[in-house]
Amino acid sequence: MLKGEVICLGSDIDTDLVIAGRYLRTKERAVWAAHVFEDLDPTLAPRLSGAVIVAGRNFGCGSSREQAPIALKEAGVVAVISPLFARIFFRNAINVGLPVLEADIPSCSDGDEIRIDLEAGSFELCGTTYPFTPLSPRMREILTAGGLVNYWRGKA
């Protein structure tokens, strides 16, 4: 069971908005976390720890940079929910251990509490339960391991 406070974002959030290219000269994940969404809202990064991002369609579009889901995870994002993800972003997020869930989004407000049950394929928001497209058992195993590298290390 995952839980957190909602941060609501719009549609078409591309990876350049998640982490601007000017911060990719470093491999310091803490730098990425400190500057996540800086060009969208400079006050957002410090509010992401323990948050669940609820976004509109087409989250993670644009370049296929793996640093975008890493920056979100390092900033403390618990999960991202969107009706549609860019496919490469979706898989990169799973591979780094960041849950991404495809669901039609009910109306929400920043600060709403959300609970996510990966096994059941549902989340509860404002007292109502909503389904999301279930993740495969393998994807859930990868998330439980903390990402693809840890998953394969556990298989060795």
Salt bridges, closest charged atoms under 4 A:
ASP16 OD1 - ARG65 NH1 2.87
GLU38 OE2 - ARG22 NH2 3.05
GLU38 OE1 - HIS35 ND1 2.52
ASP39 OD1 - ARG22 NH2 2.56
ASP41 OD2 - ARG47 NH2 3.19
GLU74 OE2 - ARG29 NH1 3.82
GLU102 OE2 - ARG87 NH1 2.73
GLU113 OE2 - ARG115 NH2 3.67
GLU119 OE2 - ARG140 NE 3.32
